Amino acid sequence: MEKIIKSFFEIKTLSITAIIGLILVISGCNKDFENVLPKSFRNDTLGLGDGSKKVLYIIMDGVKGSVVESLAPTNITEITQKAIYSYDGLADFQYNQLTNAAAWTTMLTGVDYTKHQVSNENFSGLNLQATPTIFTRIKESLGNVRSVSIAASAGFNDNLAVDASMKQTLTDDAAVKAAVVDELSTNNPSLVVAQFHSAEDAGATAGYTTATPSYTTAIQNIDGYIGEILKALKARKTYATENWLVVIASNKGGGTSGGAGGSNIYDDLSRNTFLAFYNPKFVVTPISQPDIDNLPYVGTAPRFASNASVSPKALLSSNTNIGNFGVSGNFTMMFKMKDDLGAASGFPPFIAKQVTFGSGAGWNYFRGSNNVQLSFSGASTLQGAAVMNDSKWHTYAITITTSGGTRTTVFYIDGVSRSSTNIGVTNRDNTAPLRIGADMGKNTSFMVKDLAIFNVAMTPAEVIKNMRIQLRPSNPFFSNLLGYWPFDETSGTVAADVSGKGNNMTYSGPVQFIPFSEISPNISPEISSAAYTAVPNGVDIPVLIYNWLNIAVPSQWGLMGKFYNPTVTLPKN
């Protein structure tokens, strides 16, 4: 029988947004892997070794974690039985377009592209003095130890392995495998890095899916190479007195799509990776992504509660052209709203571009019974036919499309097209300010977020996607904004337009700024970085490598990863 030993060392100098508890309680005998760790195991940096620590770091380009999970390759699957591992790993959680060069640099420096500045495949922006690789750090910290980089891509070695003791660039993955086996069989390295590229080549040509034979074959071949490399590792004459950390990690997933602002990074399959930290005495520790669908919608919003004596508003008085839709052109308008008034009467309005609500040229949103309706002067009212006064957040949008003498307006609520009408080519432009909030005497109580007006009519699919999220500059429609008011203020009189157009609104009256946090099926909330650092990221790998090799990590290094603290089993003395 074996006892479980846990190390509670933490790196206090790193910025850690989420710490994962990696403690698994197990019982019974572990006999599926041989006991190769020295009996003299005593506490050091990790409580894992006697100083004969070495690292084998295998990088698999373009290998999606989800595909590895589906294929269950023999050797990788065996490794997961003694590893901290994840099929939901992330190359990083940024919104930039991801490249091989950017991913490699992150994995070897321990910082992402916001620091290492590499985003293109040509490594432009790379500054190894500011963000050294593990080869440089090991050379500086441990002196004359052997570090080896064996790669299938010249760019990898030429740019990132400058300070390796030995580097080889070979023609294909099979040659990389053979060279790694030879290195482990004949030399005494402290670090061996192997880079395989065939899966990326196959995926880029035919697709990164389980239905792509060339892609899955490349992954299975790499798995076979890993098996041969591990066999060579365990055949080392000194293996029984050595303590190897084996890291197997994708540099990135499939493609270079890049995440759209406000989207769920886990949905960006270019970032989906497999990662495993393996040692024969690690307790199996799978890590899965958190349940994103049950994350709350969190923020602060202005509350407009009007009655017989008060009428709080937000007005766009500085540019009264915003909200005028003219007699031609295409537009989209969307916002989020939470109504908590309950029963109401008198058709209270809440958003409008009209001199007087319900009268004269223009348009206005109003509450009809318990649903939202939209009226363009001189046209049929658009019916919402969905409950709005349930004290929950809902999403609303319209598109205006002009074709000849027809101007079709489609009204969406919570991602569903509810009604449409031809509003005609009547000129409804006016000099009234775009406003939020009702006239005095009209009872309302509602909060608003993310009001956006675009000079383009989105497709139904585009509307449904964008009405759920908070817009970011990386959004493909951001340049089409005429105005965008997130209403993130917590005090003051200015409702900022963040579109870059400078159309700030002004709060007047007793506007309340209300914090909220609730689960909403209608909204895709902004997801904090903690949700993405809950799984291994590329920046995390150097942190464990340095600590495994007993290299102190000072705050001056500015590493961005977190430390994965293994739980280990040791034989009883």
C-alpha positions as CSV (number, residue, x, y, z in Angstrom):
1,M,0.0,0.0,0.0
2,E,1.1,3.6,-0.6
3,K,0.5,6.8,1.2
4,I,-0.5,10.1,-0.4
5,I,1.7,13.1,0.1
6,K,0.6,16.6,-0.9
7,S,2.7,19.7,-1.3
8,F,1.2,23.0,-0.4
9,F,3.9,25.3,-1.9
10,E,2.5,28.3,-3.6
11,I,4.1,30.9,-5.7
12,K,3.2,34.2,-4.0
13,T,4.9,36.3,-6.6
14,L,2.7,35.4,-9.5
15,S,-0.7,37.0,-10.3
16,I,-3.1,34.1,-9.8
17,T,-6.7,34.6,-10.7
18,A,-7.8,31.1,-9.8
19,I,-6.3,28.4,-7.7
20,I,-7.4,24.9,-8.6
21,G,-7.6,22.4,-5.8
22,L,-5.7,19.3,-7.0
23,I,-6.4,17.0,-4.2
24,L,-7.9,13.6,-4.9
25,V,-8.5,11.2,-2.0
26,I,-7.8,7.6,-3.1
27,S,-7.2,4.3,-1.4
28,G,-5.8,0.9,-2.5
29,C,-2.6,-0.1,-4.2
30,N,-1.2,1.6,-7.3
31,K,0.5,-1.1,-9.3
32,D,-0.3,-0.1,-12.9
33,F,3.0,1.8,-13.2
34,E,6.4,0.7,-11.9
35,N,7.8,2.5,-8.8
36,V,10.8,4.2,-10.3
37,L,11.1,7.2,-7.9
38,P,14.0,7.0,-5.4
39,K,13.1,5.9,-1.9
40,S,15.1,8.8,-0.6
41,F,12.2,11.2,-1.7
42,R,12.2,14.0,0.8
43,N,10.6,17.5,0.8
44,D,12.3,20.1,-1.3
45,T,10.6,22.8,-3.5
46,L,7.7,20.4,-4.3
47,G,8.3,17.6,-1.9
48,L,8.9,15.4,-4.8
49,G,12.5,14.5,-5.4
50,D,16.2,14.2,-4.4
51,G,17.6,16.7,-6.9
52,S,18.0,14.4,-9.9
53,K,15.1,16.2,-11.6
54,K,14.8,16.3,-15.3
55,V,12.1,17.4,-17.8
56,L,10.9,15.9,-21.1
57,Y,8.6,18.5,-22.8
58,I,6.7,17.2,-25.9
59,I,4.8,19.8,-27.9
60,M,2.1,18.7,-30.4
61,D,1.2,21.4,-32.8
62,G,-2.5,21.9,-33.8
63,V,-3.8,19.0,-31.6
64,K,-7.2,19.8,-30.3
65,G,-7.9,18.5,-26.8
66,S,-11.4,17.4,-27.7
67,V,-10.1,15.3,-30.6
68,V,-7.5,13.6,-28.3
69,E,-10.4,12.8,-25.9
70,S,-12.4,11.3,-28.7
71,L,-9.6,9.3,-30.1
72,A,-8.2,8.1,-26.8
73,P,-4.7,7.3,-28.2
74,T,-3.0,4.4,-26.4
75,N,0.1,6.1,-24.9
76,I,-1.5,9.5,-24.1
77,T,-4.4,7.7,-22.4
78,E,-2.0,5.6,-20.3
79,I,-0.1,8.8,-19.3
80,T,-3.3,10.4,-18.0
81,Q,-3.6,7.7,-15.4
82,K,-0.6,9.3,-13.5
83,A,-1.0,12.9,-14.5
84,I,-2.6,16.3,-14.0
85,Y,-4.3,16.6,-17.3
86,S,-7.0,18.3,-19.3
87,Y,-8.7,17.9,-22.6
88,D,-10.2,21.4,-22.1
89,G,-6.8,23.3,-21.9
90,L,-6.3,26.7,-23.5
91,A,-3.5,28.0,-25.5
92,D,-4.4,31.3,-23.9
93,F,-7.5,33.3,-23.1
94,Q,-6.9,36.4,-25.2
95,Y,-9.0,37.6,-28.1
96,N,-6.2,37.9,-30.6
97,Q,-5.8,35.6,-33.7
98,L,-3.7,32.7,-32.6
99,T,-0.7,31.4,-34.5
100,N,1.8,28.6,-34.0
101,A,4.6,31.2,-33.3
102,A,2.5,33.0,-30.7
103,A,1.5,29.7,-29.0
104,W,5.1,28.4,-29.0
105,T,6.4,31.6,-27.5
106,T,3.8,31.5,-24.7
107,M,4.7,27.9,-23.9
108,L,8.4,28.6,-23.7
109,T,8.4,32.0,-22.0
110,G,5.6,31.7,-19.5
111,V,3.9,35.0,-20.7
112,D,1.3,35.5,-23.3
113,Y,1.4,37.7,-26.4
114,T,0.5,40.9,-24.4
115,K,4.0,40.6,-23.0
116,H,6.1,38.7,-25.5
117,Q,4.5,40.6,-28.4
118,V,4.6,37.7,-30.9
119,S,1.4,37.3,-32.9
120,N,2.6,36.6,-36.5
121,E,4.3,33.5,-37.7
122,N,7.4,35.5,-38.5
123,F,8.0,36.2,-34.8
124,S,8.0,39.9,-35.3
125,G,8.1,41.7,-32.0
126,L,10.0,38.9,-30.2
127,N,12.4,40.3,-27.5
128,L,14.2,37.5,-25.7
129,Q,15.9,39.9,-23.4
130,A,12.6,41.1,-22.0
131,T,10.9,37.6,-22.1
132,P,13.5,34.9,-22.0
133,T,12.7,31.3,-22.8
134,I,13.1,28.3,-20.5
135,F,16.4,27.5,-22.3
136,T,17.8,30.9,-21.2
137,R,16.4,30.7,-17.7
138,I,17.8,27.2,-17.1
139,K,21.2,28.2,-18.5
140,E,21.4,31.3,-16.3
141,S,20.1,29.4,-13.2
142,L,21.7,26.0,-13.4
143,G,24.8,26.7,-15.4
144,N,26.4,23.9,-17.4
145,V,23.5,21.5,-17.8
146,R,22.4,20.0,-21.0
147,S,19.2,21.4,-22.6
148,V,18.1,20.1,-26.0
149,S,15.6,21.3,-28.5
150,I,14.6,18.9,-31.3
151,A,12.1,20.4,-33.7
152,A,10.2,19.8,-36.9
153,S,9.9,23.5,-37.6
154,A,12.9,25.7,-38.3
155,G,11.1,28.8,-36.8
156,F,10.8,27.1,-33.5
157,N,14.5,26.4,-33.1
158,D,15.8,29.5,-34.8
159,N,13.8,31.9,-32.6
160,L,13.1,30.2,-29.3
161,A,16.0,27.7,-28.8
162,V,18.9,30.2,-29.1
163,D,20.3,29.2,-25.6
164,A,19.7,25.5,-25.9
165,S,22.9,23.4,-25.4
166,M,22.0,21.5,-28.5
167,K,19.3,22.0,-31.1
168,Q,18.3,20.0,-34.2
169,T,15.8,20.9,-36.9
170,L,14.6,17.9,-38.8
171,T,12.5,17.2,-41.8
172,D,9.5,15.4,-40.2
173,D,8.1,14.1,-37.0
174,A,9.5,10.6,-37.4
175,A,13.0,12.1,-37.6
176,V,12.2,14.2,-34.4
177,K,11.2,11.0,-32.6
178,A,14.3,9.2,-33.6
179,A,16.6,12.1,-32.5
180,V,14.8,12.3,-29.1
181,V,15.2,8.6,-28.6
182,D,18.8,8.8,-29.4
183,E,19.3,11.8,-27.0
184,L,17.6,10.0,-24.1
185,S,19.6,6.8,-24.9
186,T,23.1,8.3,-25.1
187,N,23.3,11.6,-23.2
188,N,22.5,13.1,-19.9
189,P,20.1,16.0,-20.5
190,S,18.3,18.1,-17.9
191,L,15.7,19.3,-20.4
192,V,14.6,17.8,-23.7
193,V,12.0,19.7,-25.8
194,A,10.5,17.8,-28.7
195,Q,8.2,19.7,-31.2
196,F,5.9,17.7,-33.6
197,H,4.2,19.5,-36.4
198,S,2.5,16.9,-38.6
199,A,-1.0,17.2,-37.0
200,E,-1.0,21.0,-37.7
201,D,0.0,20.4,-41.3
202,A,-2.8,17.8,-41.7
203,G,-5.4,20.0,-39.9
204,A,-4.6,23.1,-41.9
205,T,-5.0,21.2,-45.1
206,A,-8.1,19.1,-44.4
207,G,-9.6,20.1,-41.1
208,Y,-9.0,19.7,-37.4
209,T,-11.8,17.1,-36.7
210,T,-12.3,13.5,-35.8
211,A,-13.8,13.1,-39.3
212,T,-10.5,14.1,-41.0
213,P,-8.5,10.9,-41.6
214,S,-5.2,12.6,-42.3
215,Y,-5.5,14.6,-39.1
216,T,-6.5,11.7,-36.8
217,T,-3.8,9.6,-38.4
218,A,-1.2,12.2,-37.6
219,I,-2.3,12.3,-34.0
220,Q,-2.2,8.6,-33.7
221,N,1.3,8.6,-35.2
222,I,2.5,11.2,-32.7
223,D,1.0,9.0,-29.9
224,G,3.1,6.2,-31.2
225,Y,6.2,8.4,-31.2
226,I,5.4,9.3,-27.6
227,G,5.2,5.6,-26.7
228,E,8.7,5.0,-28.2
229,I,10.1,8.0,-26.5
230,L,8.8,7.0,-23.1
231,K,10.1,3.5,-23.7
232,A,13.6,5.0,-24.4
233,L,13.2,7.2,-21.3
234,K,12.5,4.2,-19.0
235,A,15.3,2.2,-20.6
236,R,17.9,4.8,-19.4
237,K,20.5,3.1,-17.2
238,T,20.1,5.9,-14.6
239,Y,16.3,6.1,-14.8
240,A,15.8,4.5,-11.4
241,T,17.7,7.3,-9.7
242,E,16.3,10.1,-11.8
243,N,13.0,12.0,-11.3
244,W,11.4,13.0,-14.6
245,L,8.6,15.4,-15.2
246,V,7.0,14.6,-18.6
247,V,4.9,17.4,-20.1
248,I,2.8,16.7,-23.2
249,A,1.0,19.7,-24.5
250,S,-0.7,21.0,-27.7
251,N,0.6,24.4,-28.7
252,K,-2.9,25.3,-30.0
253,G,-6.1,23.7,-31.3
254,G,-7.6,23.9,-34.7
255,G,-7.2,26.8,-37.0
256,T,-6.5,30.5,-36.3
257,S,-10.0,31.8,-35.8
258,G,-9.4,34.1,-32.9
259,G,-12.2,34.9,-30.4
260,A,-14.7,37.6,-31.0
261,G,-15.1,40.1,-28.2
262,G,-17.6,39.0,-25.6
263,S,-17.6,35.4,-26.8
264,N,-16.9,32.3,-24.8
265,I,-13.2,31.5,-25.2
266,Y,-13.9,27.8,-24.7
267,D,-15.9,28.0,-28.0
268,D,-12.8,29.2,-29.9
269,L,-11.5,25.8,-31.0
270,S,-8.2,27.4,-32.1
271,R,-7.4,27.6,-28.4
272,N,-8.6,24.1,-27.3
273,T,-5.6,22.1,-26.2
274,F,-4.6,18.9,-24.5
275,L,-2.1,19.1,-21.6
276,A,-0.7,16.6,-19.2
277,F,1.9,16.8,-16.4
278,Y,3.1,13.3,-15.9
279,N,5.2,11.4,-13.3
280,P,4.8,7.8,-12.3
281,K,3.9,8.9,-8.8
282,F,1.4,11.6,-9.6
283,V,-2.2,11.0,-8.5
284,V,-4.5,11.1,-11.5
285,T,-6.0,14.6,-11.6
286,P,-8.4,15.5,-14.5
287,I,-9.3,19.1,-14.9
288,S,-12.4,20.1,-16.9
289,Q,-13.7,23.5,-17.9
290,P,-16.3,25.1,-15.5
291,D,-20.0,25.1,-16.3
292,I,-20.0,28.4,-18.3
293,D,-23.8,28.2,-18.8
294,N,-24.4,28.7,-15.1
295,L,-22.2,31.7,-14.6
296,P,-24.1,34.7,-13.5
297,Y,-24.7,37.9,-15.4
298,V,-22.9,40.5,-13.2
299,G,-22.7,44.2,-13.3
300,T,-24.2,47.6,-12.5
301,A,-27.0,49.3,-14.4
302,P,-29.0,52.5,-14.1
303,R,-32.5,52.1,-12.8
304,F,-35.2,54.4,-14.2
305,A,-38.1,54.5,-11.7
306,S,-40.7,57.1,-12.6
307,N,-44.0,58.0,-11.0
308,A,-46.2,61.0,-10.4
309,S,-43.4,63.0,-8.9
310,V,-40.1,61.9,-10.5
311,S,-38.9,61.2,-14.0
312,P,-35.2,60.0,-14.2
313,K,-33.8,60.0,-17.7
314,A,-30.7,59.6,-19.8
315,L,-30.7,62.0,-22.7
316,L,-28.5,62.4,-25.8
317,S,-28.9,66.1,-26.3
318,S,-25.5,66.8,-27.9
319,N,-26.3,65.0,-31.1
320,T,-30.0,64.8,-32.0
321,N,-29.3,63.0,-35.2
322,I,-28.6,59.7,-33.4
323,G,-31.7,57.6,-33.6
324,N,-33.0,59.2,-36.7
325,F,-33.4,56.4,-39.3
326,G,-34.3,58.7,-42.3
327,V,-36.1,57.4,-45.4
328,S,-33.4,54.9,-46.5
329,G,-30.5,52.9,-45.3
330,N,-30.1,49.9,-43.1
331,F,-29.8,49.8,-39.3
332,T,-29.7,47.6,-36.3
333,M,-30.6,48.6,-32.7
334,M,-30.3,46.4,-29.6
335,F,-30.4,46.6,-25.8
336,K,-30.9,44.6,-22.7
337,M,-33.5,45.4,-20.1
338,K,-34.8,44.2,-16.8
339,D,-38.3,45.4,-15.7
340,D,-39.3,44.9,-12.1
341,L,-42.4,47.1,-11.9
342,G,-45.0,44.3,-11.9
343,A,-48.5,45.3,-12.9
344,A,-48.8,48.6,-14.8
345,S,-51.3,50.5,-16.8
346,G,-51.3,53.3,-19.3
347,F,-48.7,51.9,-21.8
348,P,-45.7,53.4,-20.1
349,P,-42.8,54.2,-22.6
350,F,-39.2,53.7,-21.8
351,I,-36.9,54.3,-24.8
352,A,-37.7,56.8,-27.6
353,K,-36.7,59.2,-30.3
354,Q,-39.8,61.4,-30.3
355,V,-40.6,64.9,-29.1
356,T,-43.5,63.5,-27.0
357,F,-43.9,59.8,-26.3
358,G,-46.6,58.4,-28.5
359,S,-47.1,61.6,-30.5
360,G,-45.4,63.1,-33.5
361,A,-42.6,61.9,-35.8
362,G,-40.3,59.3,-34.5
363,W,-40.5,56.0,-32.7
364,N,-40.8,54.6,-29.1
365,Y,-40.6,51.4,-27.1
366,F,-43.4,51.1,-24.6
367,R,-44.9,48.5,-22.4
368,G,-48.2,47.1,-23.6
369,S,-49.8,45.0,-20.8
370,N,-46.8,42.8,-19.8
371,N,-44.8,42.8,-23.0
372,V,-42.6,45.2,-25.0
373,Q,-44.0,46.9,-28.1
374,L,-42.4,49.2,-30.6
375,S,-44.2,52.0,-32.5
376,F,-43.0,53.9,-35.5
377,S,-45.2,56.9,-36.2
378,G,-47.7,56.1,-39.0
379,A,-46.9,52.4,-39.1
380,S,-48.3,49.2,-37.6
381,T,-47.1,48.6,-34.0
382,L,-44.5,45.8,-33.6
383,Q,-45.8,43.3,-31.0
384,G,-43.3,41.7,-28.6
385,A,-45.6,38.9,-27.4
386,A,-43.2,38.0,-24.6
387,V,-43.3,38.7,-20.9
388,M,-41.0,41.6,-19.9
389,N,-42.1,42.4,-16.3
390,D,-40.7,39.2,-14.7
391,S,-37.7,40.9,-13.0
392,K,-35.4,39.1,-15.3
393,W,-32.9,40.4,-17.9
394,H,-34.2,40.2,-21.5
395,T,-32.6,41.1,-24.9
396,Y,-34.3,43.3,-27.5
397,A,-33.3,44.2,-31.1
398,I,-34.6,45.5,-34.3
399,T,-33.3,45.6,-37.9
400,I,-34.3,48.0,-40.5
401,T,-33.7,46.9,-44.1
402,T,-34.4,49.2,-47.1
403,S,-35.3,47.8,-50.5
404,G,-36.9,50.1,-53.0
405,G,-40.0,51.7,-51.4
406,T,-40.1,49.0,-48.7
407,R,-38.5,49.4,-45.3
408,T,-38.8,46.2,-43.3
409,T,-38.4,46.2,-39.6
410,V,-38.0,42.9,-37.7
411,F,-38.4,42.9,-33.9
412,Y,-36.4,40.3,-31.9
413,I,-36.8,39.4,-28.2
414,D,-34.5,36.9,-26.5
415,G,-33.0,35.7,-29.7
416,V,-36.4,35.1,-31.4
417,S,-37.9,37.0,-34.3
418,R,-41.3,38.1,-32.8
419,S,-42.8,40.3,-35.5
420,S,-42.1,42.4,-38.6
421,T,-43.7,45.2,-40.6
422,N,-43.1,47.6,-43.4
423,I,-42.7,51.0,-41.8
424,G,-42.6,52.7,-45.3
425,V,-40.4,55.6,-46.4
426,T,-42.0,58.2,-44.2
427,N,-39.5,60.7,-42.8
428,R,-39.7,60.4,-39.0
429,D,-36.5,62.4,-38.3
430,N,-36.8,64.9,-35.5
431,T,-34.7,67.1,-33.2
432,A,-35.7,65.4,-30.0
433,P,-32.9,63.8,-28.1
434,L,-32.6,60.0,-27.9
435,R,-33.8,59.3,-24.4
436,I,-34.3,56.5,-21.9
437,G,-36.9,57.0,-19.2
438,A,-40.6,57.9,-19.1
439,D,-42.5,61.2,-18.7
440,M,-43.5,62.2,-15.2
441,G,-46.8,60.5,-14.3
442,K,-45.9,57.3,-16.1
443,N,-45.0,54.5,-13.8
444,T,-41.9,52.6,-14.7
445,S,-39.1,50.7,-13.0
446,F,-36.5,49.2,-15.3
447,M,-32.8,48.9,-15.8
448,V,-31.0,49.1,-19.2
449,K,-27.6,47.8,-20.5
450,D,-25.8,47.8,-23.8
451,L,-27.8,50.0,-26.0
452,A,-26.2,49.9,-29.4
453,I,-27.2,51.5,-32.8
454,F,-25.5,50.3,-36.0
455,N,-25.5,51.7,-39.5
456,V,-26.0,48.2,-41.0
457,A,-28.8,45.6,-40.8
458,M,-27.4,42.3,-39.4
459,T,-28.6,39.0,-40.5
460,P,-30.9,37.1,-38.1
461,A,-28.0,34.9,-37.0
462,E,-25.8,37.9,-36.4
463,V,-28.5,39.7,-34.4
464,I,-29.2,36.6,-32.2
465,K,-25.5,36.2,-31.4
466,N,-24.7,39.9,-30.8
467,M,-27.8,40.8,-28.7
468,R,-26.6,38.3,-26.1
469,I,-23.1,39.7,-25.5
470,Q,-21.3,42.8,-24.5
471,L,-19.6,44.4,-27.5
472,R,-15.9,44.7,-27.7
473,P,-13.6,46.6,-30.2
474,S,-12.7,43.2,-31.8
475,N,-16.4,42.6,-32.7
476,P,-16.7,42.7,-36.5
477,F,-19.6,45.2,-36.3
478,F,-17.9,47.6,-33.9
479,S,-16.9,50.0,-36.7
480,N,-20.5,50.2,-37.8
481,L,-21.6,51.6,-34.4
482,L,-23.3,55.0,-34.4
483,G,-23.3,54.9,-30.7
484,Y,-22.9,52.3,-27.9
485,W,-23.8,52.8,-24.3
486,P,-22.9,49.9,-22.0
487,F,-24.3,51.8,-18.9
488,D,-21.6,50.5,-16.7
489,E,-21.5,53.7,-14.5
490,T,-21.8,53.4,-10.8
491,S,-22.3,57.1,-10.2
492,G,-22.2,60.5,-11.9
493,T,-24.2,62.2,-14.6
494,V,-22.5,60.9,-17.8
495,A,-23.5,57.7,-19.6
496,A,-20.5,57.1,-21.8
497,D,-20.6,56.3,-25.5
498,V,-17.7,53.8,-25.9
499,S,-18.1,53.5,-29.7
500,G,-15.5,56.2,-30.2
501,K,-18.1,58.6,-31.7
502,G,-18.3,60.8,-28.5
503,N,-22.1,60.7,-28.2
504,N,-22.3,60.6,-24.4
505,M,-25.7,60.7,-22.8
506,T,-26.5,62.7,-19.6
507,Y,-28.3,61.3,-16.6
508,S,-30.9,63.6,-15.0
509,G,-33.3,63.1,-12.1
510,P,-33.0,60.4,-9.4
511,V,-31.3,57.7,-11.5
512,Q,-30.2,54.8,-9.3
513,F,-27.1,52.7,-10.0
514,I,-28.0,49.1,-9.0
515,P,-25.5,46.2,-8.8
516,F,-26.8,42.9,-9.9
517,S,-25.8,39.2,-10.2
518,E,-28.2,36.6,-11.6
519,I,-28.3,33.6,-13.9
520,S,-30.0,34.6,-17.1
521,P,-30.7,32.2,-20.0
522,N,-31.1,35.1,-22.4
523,I,-27.6,36.6,-22.0
524,S,-24.1,35.4,-22.5
525,P,-22.3,37.2,-19.6
526,E,-18.8,38.5,-19.7
527,I,-16.7,35.6,-18.4
528,S,-14.0,36.5,-16.0
529,S,-10.4,35.3,-16.5
530,A,-10.9,33.0,-13.5
531,A,-13.1,30.8,-15.7
532,Y,-10.3,30.4,-18.2
533,T,-7.5,29.9,-15.8
534,A,-9.5,27.1,-14.2
535,V,-7.9,24.9,-16.8
536,P,-4.2,24.7,-17.8
537,N,-3.0,27.4,-20.1
538,G,0.2,27.6,-22.2
539,V,1.7,30.1,-19.7
540,D,1.4,27.6,-16.9
541,I,3.9,25.1,-18.2
542,P,7.2,27.0,-17.5
543,V,6.1,27.6,-13.9
544,L,6.0,23.9,-13.1
545,I,9.2,23.2,-15.1
546,Y,11.2,25.8,-13.1
547,N,9.9,24.6,-9.8
548,W,10.5,20.9,-10.8
549,L,14.1,21.8,-11.5
550,N,14.4,23.7,-8.2
551,I,14.8,27.1,-9.9
552,A,13.4,29.9,-7.8
553,V,11.0,32.2,-9.6
554,P,11.4,35.8,-8.6
555,S,8.7,38.3,-9.2
556,Q,10.9,40.2,-11.6
557,W,10.5,37.5,-14.2
558,G,6.8,38.6,-14.5
559,L,5.5,35.1,-15.3
560,M,1.8,35.0,-15.9
561,G,1.1,31.3,-15.3
562,K,-0.1,29.6,-12.1
563,F,1.5,26.7,-10.3
564,Y,-0.1,23.2,-10.5
565,N,0.7,21.5,-7.3
566,P,0.7,17.7,-7.8
567,T,-0.5,15.2,-5.3
568,V,1.9,12.3,-5.1
569,T,1.9,8.8,-3.7
570,L,5.0,7.4,-2.1
571,P,5.8,4.0,-0.7
572,K,5.8,3.6,3.1
573,N,9.3,3.6,4.6
